[in-house]
Every structure is written in structure tokens, then in C-alpha cells.
Amino acid sequence: MAEAATTHAIYFIAAIVMAVAVIGTINSSVQDITTAASGNSRMLADQMKTDITIISDPDEIPNNKIFYVKNIGTKTLDGALTDVIVNGVYTSEDDMNKSVIGRSDLVWKGTGILQIEIDTPAPGGDNKIKIITQNGVSDEMDFTI
């Protein structure tokens, strides 16, 4: 009888140890999922507060290659982190000049206008420019040279 009680005690202790190990593993996974969901919800909230629109006159682009992009969202953006794609090709920072009108830095607040001057020529004919903010919100415009 004492042998059965000892065996039961060993099985009980082994079951407790295994249960603690499983709970530890599940707890770690739940924390990872919670952290990822929290980060995704912050990114989604930033995207919902962000909106831009290209306000350039397509008829004036062949003359000066300057594009104006207005921040019509409530999120303050970093103009330095704004990407430009012309005809499907990424435009490097060396090939353009960016400035926020009325500011000495590239802090692009709501209702602010980012001016982008592209140094590389676009080919004649139909072209497309796409402006992408730091959190993935974008706008695009077709223009003809």
C-alpha cells in the first residue's frame, strides 16, 4: 500500500511539473502574440490618421519637375522618410530635393505641403509618380511630358 502511495505521489509530481512547463510555453506564446497585435494596432492607427494627396498641376510638371504633396491627415509625417517612385523605379535621395513649404526642417504636419523636385528627367510620353509615406500610405498621379 505504501508502494502505491509513493507511485501515485511520483506521478502527481510529474504531472504538476509537466503542467507548469506547458503553461510557461503557452504564456510565452500569448505574450508574443499580444506584443505583435499591439504593434500592428498602433501601425493601423497611424495609417488611419495618415492621408496625402498630390496637388501638382499635371500641365506644369514638364516645365519644372516639381511635385507638391499635401498632408491631409492628422498624423505628423517625416518628409525625409517619404519615398518617390517614378514609372515603377525608386528615386534615390541623391536624385531629388525635398522641403516642407514654410519650414526649415522636413517635419510635415497636417495641412502641410511637401515639395519634391526630381533631378532626373522623365521620359517623354505618359508617366506615373507614386509618393509613399513612412507608414505605407500613398498617392499617385499620371502626367504627360
N, C-alpha and C positions, 0 to 999 in steps of 0.2 A: 504494500500500500504506500509506503514511503517512497518506493521507487517510482510509482505512478505520479505522485505529487511532484517529485523532482523533475520528471519528464515534462509534466504539464507546465511547471514554472519555467523551464528552459524554452519550451515552445512559446509561452506567453511573452517572455522577454525578447525572443527573436522576432515575434510579430510586432511588438512595440518598436523595436529598432528599425524594422523594415517600414513601418508606417511613418516614422519620423523622417526617414530618408526620402520616401515618396512625397511627403508634404514639403520637404525642403526643395525638391526638384520642381514641384508644381508651383510653389511660391516664387521661385526664381523666374520661371516662365511667365507667370502672371505679371510680375514686376516689369519684365522686358516688354510684354505686350502693352501694358499701361503706359510705359515711357514712350513707346512708338506711337501709340494713339494720341497721347498728349502733344507730341511734336507735330504729328500730322494735323491735328485740330488747330494748332497755332498757325501752321503754314496755310491751311484753308481759310482761316480768319483773315490773315494778311492778304490772301488773294481776293477775298470778297471785298476788302476795303480798297483794293487797287483797281484803277481803271485808267487807261490812257487813250488818247486819240491823236492821230496825225492831222494837224490843221494846216499843213502846207498847201499852197495853191499848185496843183499839178502843172499848170501852164508856166509857172515861174521856175520850176526846177531845172530845166535845161540851161538857164542862164547862170544860176549861182550855186547849184548843187547843195543848197541849204534846206534842211528839213526842220520843221517845228512840230514838237510833240507836247501836247498839254496833259498834265496830270489832272484828270477829272475825278479821281478817287479821293478818299480821305487819308490814305496812308502816305507818309513822307517817304520818298524814294531816294536812292543814291544814284545820281546820274552817271557816276563812274562805273557802276555795275550794270549799266544798260547796254545791251548788245544790239548790233545792227547787222542785218543780213540783206544783201542786195543781190537779186536774181539767184537766190539759193546759196550765195557764197558769203561766209562770215567776213565782216570788215574789221581788221585789226585796229587797235587803239592808235597805232602809228599812222594809219591812213585816214584818220578823221579827227576833228576837233569838236569837243562838246563843251557847252556852257549853259548855265541856267540864267535866263534873262533876268536882270536886276539883282543878281547875286555874284559874289566873288568866289564862291565855292560851288560844288555840284550837289548841294542839298536841294532836292526837288520836291517842294511842298505841294499840297493840294492847290489847284488852280495855277500852279507854276508852269512855265514853258521851258522845255529843254530844246536848245538849238544844236543841231548836229550838222556840221559841214564836212562833207566827204571829199577827200583829196583825190581819190582815184576816179577816172572817168567811167561813166556807164556807157555801154554800147548803144548805138543808135537803134531806134525802134521801141518796142514795148519793154518796160522794165517793171520790177516789183521791189519794194523795200518793206522790210519787216523789222519793227522795233520791239525788243523783248526786255521787260523789266527784270529786276533781280529775283522776283518770285514767280516768273514764268508767264505773267500776263503780257499780252502782246497786241499790236495793231499793225495792219499792213495797208499799203496803198500802191495802186498801179499808176504809172506815169509813162509818158512817151517822150523820147528825145528825137 
